[in-house]
């Protein structure tokens, strides 16, 4: 299957898979054309054993005119989008986000004129990188085809994620609620990633494609997180909920069917991950990238603090409403909980009720024993203050309502 961006619609184009020689010719020409516009132009290392290609991937960065002190050629992303189309001689172009990149359809090289039939095109995917460092990471992340999809699946059970931008360690308590917030940055340096995973960073592996898929597998197996102590069907992610693990397994199965090289690896090699190993890798990450330790535990503590407080307030609210769910009582309970949160969580002393000390345990979780003891002593006082606030609120609402009524009468007259 070739590129799919132009395969449908009124102006659909035929973009079949390209033989390697055609891919090389078209890639060289496109890269040369783009170097007239950008300082940095590069294509990721191809997957091993490929006899044809579906499209051409090119990453670009640093506008050439701007780099040499002249005024920028592109005052907006849309201008870069159009300029690239013109430079490539593309028949069509489309993009969901012109700031990030676009798909371009260029005519099939005339060198392949012996081929007859429907007019053919080549899909060229151009990605705009904000910095040379971002371009370097993308080259690294997309090198060798399925290499990083496989390694990403190997390291995921250890609490690590390799994204389009960096290597992260995940906070397991946060992940079921917010995947992005659970990720704590380790590094965006390709060498540091390889070194941490125990993979060879030499030019032997990072200047050209592997000779074969098996050679790439041999390289992957040198990852220090690969472990064959036992063989199991699929390693559950200890940081994920049962529902997430089910989804991940479904995602892996889908990738196994659609990505033949990925599927072949996991049919041949089955990794294993132990809980002790997860803790070891986390501590190794903290030692290797010391800046992440503070952020990791800060996010974890904030999450545990917030969730434990929300859980307690929800439970206490249910207790208060259990025997009287009437609207008036609900309104009073709402005010009571608001006052309680102000005293407990904000240290508000304007209610005349001193907040208790040590309401949090070491990891930020609410100490419910302390809070319950506080309520036994002061719940009636909190209720009185809440009732007072409720009456004040009702009076303010009544005054605002009366003011609006008088204003409407004045306008009508």
Secondary structure, 3 states (H helix, E strand, C coil): CCCCCCCCCCCCCECCCEEHHHHHHHHHHHHHHHCCCEEEEECCCCCCCCCEECCEEEEEEEEHHHHCCCCCCCCCHHHHHHHHHHHHCCCEEECCCCCCEEEEEEECCHHHCCCCCCCEEEEEEEEEECCHHHHHHHHHHCCCCCHHHHHHHHHHCCCEEECCCCEEEECHHHHCCCHHHHEEEEECCHHHHHHHHCCCCCHHHHCCCCCCHHHHHHHHCCCCCCCCCCCCCCCCCCCCCHHHHHHHHHHHHHHHHHCHHHHHHHHHCCCCCCHHHHHHHHHHHHHHCCHHHHHHHHHHHHHHHHHHHHHHHHHHHHHHHCCCCCHHHHHHHHHHHHHHHHHHHHCCCCCCCCCCCCCECCCCCECHHHHHHHHHHHHHHHHHHHHHHHHHHHHHHHHHHHHHHHHHHHHHC
